[in-house]
Amino acid sequence: MGSVSAYPADLEPGRAWPLGAHWDGEGVNFTLYSANAQRVELCLFDGDSIETLALPRCTDEVWH
């Protein structure tokens, strides 16, 4: 039997601030500054699985 992922298939855009990873009471908002990135991927992992998800939006060089 395969494992079922606890991670979403897609990420919501979230907010461009504050930078870093911040719990908002319902989920975590991830932000990363990069002046040159064309894509940013978030890697979520635990002892059994790894998920890589592209951050869906960039606002003023901040990926979220």
Backbone as a chain_set.jsonl record, in Angstrom:
{"seq": "MGSVSAYPADLEPGRAWPLGAHWDGEGVNFTLYSANAQRVELCLFDGDSIETLALPRCTDEVWH", "coords": {"N": [[0.845, -1.165, 0.0], [0.637, 2.223, -0.908], [1.832, 5.405, 0.371], [-0.177, 8.173, 1.467], [-0.093, 11.518, 0.53], [0.276, 14.269, 2.727], [0.507, 16.793, 1.922], [-0.523, 19.662, -0.024], [-1.635, 19.553, -3.477], [-1.256, 21.824, -4.964], [-0.027, 25.112, -4.272], [-1.382, 27.951, -2.569], [-1.23, 31.44, -3.49], [-0.535, 33.163, -1.289], [1.008, 35.695, 0.838], [3.301, 38.413, 0.186], [4.838, 39.18, 2.288], [5.495, 38.709, 5.8], [9.059, 38.112, 5.276], [10.282, 34.758, 5.05], [9.153, 31.812, 6.834], [5.963, 31.645, 8.097], [3.504, 30.923, 10.454], [0.036, 31.308, 10.25], [-2.148, 30.687, 11.727], [-3.87, 29.098, 10.298], [-2.364, 27.971, 8.352], [0.881, 27.881, 6.752], [2.703, 30.635, 5.653], [4.982, 31.059, 3.126], [7.832, 32.858, 2.164], [10.353, 34.204, 0.003], [13.115, 36.115, -0.886], [14.48, 36.954, -4.017], [16.428, 38.371, -6.427], [17.025, 37.384, -8.904], [15.871, 34.905, -9.505], [14.052, 32.63, -11.556], [12.256, 30.795, -10.948], [11.038, 29.288, -7.976], [11.231, 26.651, -5.737], [9.567, 24.916, -3.15], [10.536, 22.64, -0.776], [9.139, 20.093, 0.957], [9.346, 17.824, 3.598], [9.262, 14.719, 5.395], [9.929, 11.92, 7.517], [9.165, 9.907, 5.752], [8.367, 10.823, 3.214], [8.778, 13.105, 0.417], [7.948, 16.217, -0.901], [7.926, 18.453, -3.6], [7.162, 21.691, -4.366], [6.274, 24.329, -6.51], [6.657, 27.741, -5.747], [3.967, 29.869, -6.267], [3.798, 32.604, -7.027], [5.366, 35.796, -7.694], [6.214, 38.844, -6.311], [7.504, 41.966, -6.676], [10.182, 40.928, -6.623], [9.973, 39.076, -4.573], [9.221, 35.881, -3.769], [6.306, 33.959, -3.24]], "CA": [[0.0, 0.0, 0.0], [1.414, 3.459, -0.973], [1.477, 6.426, 1.361], [-0.97, 9.298, 0.994], [0.586, 12.755, 0.861], [-0.435, 15.245, 3.555], [0.78, 18.101, 1.343], [-1.447, 20.01, -1.105], [-1.125, 19.399, -4.836], [-0.882, 23.166, -5.399], [0.045, 26.092, -3.198], [-2.056, 29.226, -2.79], [-0.197, 32.467, -3.603], [-0.092, 33.718, -0.017], [1.382, 37.106, 0.901], [4.716, 38.667, -0.082], [5.465, 39.61, 3.543], [6.919, 38.951, 6.056], [9.952, 37.11, 4.699], [10.485, 33.541, 5.836], [8.01, 30.908, 7.006], [5.173, 32.157, 9.222], [2.212, 30.292, 10.736], [-0.995, 32.339, 10.381], [-3.287, 30.122, 12.43], [-4.515, 28.123, 9.416], [-1.349, 27.384, 7.488], [2.17, 28.569, 6.791], [3.012, 31.492, 4.513], [6.404, 30.981, 2.809], [8.317, 33.912, 1.271], [11.789, 34.176, -0.242], [13.577, 37.173, -1.782], [15.514, 36.646, -5.001], [16.412, 39.329, -7.526], [17.332, 36.744, -10.184], [15.228, 33.598, -9.708], [12.964, 32.492, -12.521], [11.351, 29.825, -10.324], [11.455, 28.882, -6.63], [10.506, 25.467, -5.29], [9.524, 24.623, -1.721], [10.685, 21.208, -0.548], [8.566, 19.672, 2.234], [9.692, 16.424, 3.796], [9.244, 14.099, 6.709], [10.711, 10.695, 7.469], [8.709, 8.95, 4.744], [8.055, 11.363, 1.893], [9.272, 14.418, 0.016], [7.138, 16.902, -1.905], [8.503, 19.692, -4.1], [6.081, 22.507, -4.914], [6.727, 25.637, -6.979], [5.96, 28.899, -5.195], [3.192, 30.27, -7.432], [3.746, 34.023, -7.368], [6.492, 36.664, -7.367], [5.834, 40.248, -6.218], [8.664, 42.81, -6.373], [11.324, 40.039, -6.373], [9.705, 38.224, -3.419], [8.423, 34.714, -4.139], [5.379, 33.572, -2.181]], "C": [[0.895, 1.235, 0.0], [0.973, 4.446, 0.092], [0.705, 7.559, 0.704], [-0.286, 10.577, 1.446], [-0.303, 13.665, 1.692], [-0.265, 16.648, 2.991], [-0.19, 18.388, 0.206], [-0.803, 19.801, -2.471], [-0.636, 20.738, -5.381], [-0.85, 24.088, -4.188], [-0.795, 27.313, -3.561], [-0.985, 30.306, -2.815], [0.296, 33.052, -2.284], [0.213, 35.202, -0.106], [2.884, 37.248, 0.674], [5.477, 39.133, 1.156], [4.862, 38.854, 4.696], [7.766, 37.853, 5.424], [10.115, 35.924, 5.642], [9.245, 32.671, 5.844], [7.261, 31.347, 8.257], [3.814, 31.469, 9.295], [1.185, 31.408, 10.931], [-2.242, 31.849, 11.109], [-4.032, 29.07, 11.615], [-3.52, 27.39, 8.527], [-0.069, 28.18, 7.614], [2.333, 29.368, 5.506], [4.533, 31.46, 4.324], [6.766, 32.118, 1.857], [9.833, 33.85, 1.181], [12.134, 35.283, -1.22], [14.617, 36.619, -2.738], [15.374, 37.611, -6.165], [16.548, 38.643, -8.884], [16.598, 35.439, -10.462], [14.138, 33.674, -10.774], [11.909, 31.523, -12.004], [11.921, 29.5, -8.948], [10.606, 27.692, -6.229], [10.656, 25.288, -3.784], [9.596, 23.11, -1.571], [10.19, 20.891, 0.86], [8.874, 18.19, 2.412], [9.485, 16.009, 5.238], [10.03, 12.798, 6.574], [10.366, 9.76, 6.329], [8.53, 9.513, 3.342], [8.659, 12.749, 1.696], [8.327, 14.964, -1.043], [7.864, 18.174, -2.3], [7.402, 20.449, -4.817], [6.633, 23.867, -5.326], [5.94, 26.734, -6.271], [5.276, 29.599, -6.375], [3.29, 31.728, -7.846], [5.01, 34.742, -6.941], [6.004, 38.108, -7.415], [7.061, 41.044, -5.819], [9.865, 41.991, -5.895], [11.189, 39.2, -5.1], [8.761, 37.118, -3.871], [7.563, 34.316, -2.958], [4.336, 32.607, -2.706]], "O": [[1.821, 1.315, 0.808], [-0.121, 4.335, 0.645], [0.911, 7.866, -0.47], [0.065, 10.712, 2.618], [-1.49, 13.819, 1.404], [-0.836, 17.599, 3.525], [-0.641, 17.459, -0.465], [0.419, 19.863, -2.607], [0.302, 20.776, -6.177], [-1.558, 23.868, -3.205], [-0.903, 27.667, -4.735], [0.077, 30.119, -2.221], [1.47, 33.408, -2.188], [-0.262, 35.889, -1.011], [3.649, 36.32, 0.936], [6.663, 39.449, 1.06], [3.737, 38.375, 4.55], [7.253, 36.788, 5.077], [10.09, 36.07, 6.864], [8.39, 32.78, 4.965], [7.836, 31.417, 9.343], [3.069, 31.438, 8.316], [1.428, 32.348, 11.688], [-3.273, 32.522, 11.107], [-4.748, 28.242, 12.178], [-3.812, 26.309, 8.014], [0.053, 29.048, 8.478], [2.128, 28.849, 4.409], [5.283, 31.791, 5.241], [6.085, 32.323, 0.853], [10.514, 33.496, 2.144], [11.513, 35.386, -2.278], [15.528, 35.901, -2.328], [14.329, 37.665, -6.814], [16.226, 39.241, -9.911], [16.699, 34.914, -11.57], [13.405, 34.658, -10.871], [10.808, 31.437, -12.549], [13.138, 29.443, -8.771], [9.383, 27.727, -6.37], [11.734, 25.485, -3.223], [8.805, 22.383, -2.173], [10.759, 21.366, 1.843], [8.688, 17.395, 1.491], [9.525, 16.822, 6.162], [10.736, 12.613, 5.582], [11.174, 8.905, 5.965], [8.539, 8.755, 2.372], [8.999, 13.454, 2.646], [7.95, 14.252, -1.975], [8.365, 18.898, -1.44], [6.784, 19.937, -5.75], [7.379, 24.488, -4.57], [4.713, 26.676, -6.197], [5.928, 29.893, -7.377], [2.883, 32.056, -8.961], [5.653, 34.365, -5.962], [5.45, 38.551, -8.422], [7.609, 40.829, -4.738], [10.488, 42.322, -4.886], [12.182, 38.669, -4.603], [7.639, 37.384, -4.302], [8.018, 34.329, -1.814], [3.466, 32.169, -1.954]]}, "num_chains": 1, "name": "protein.A"}
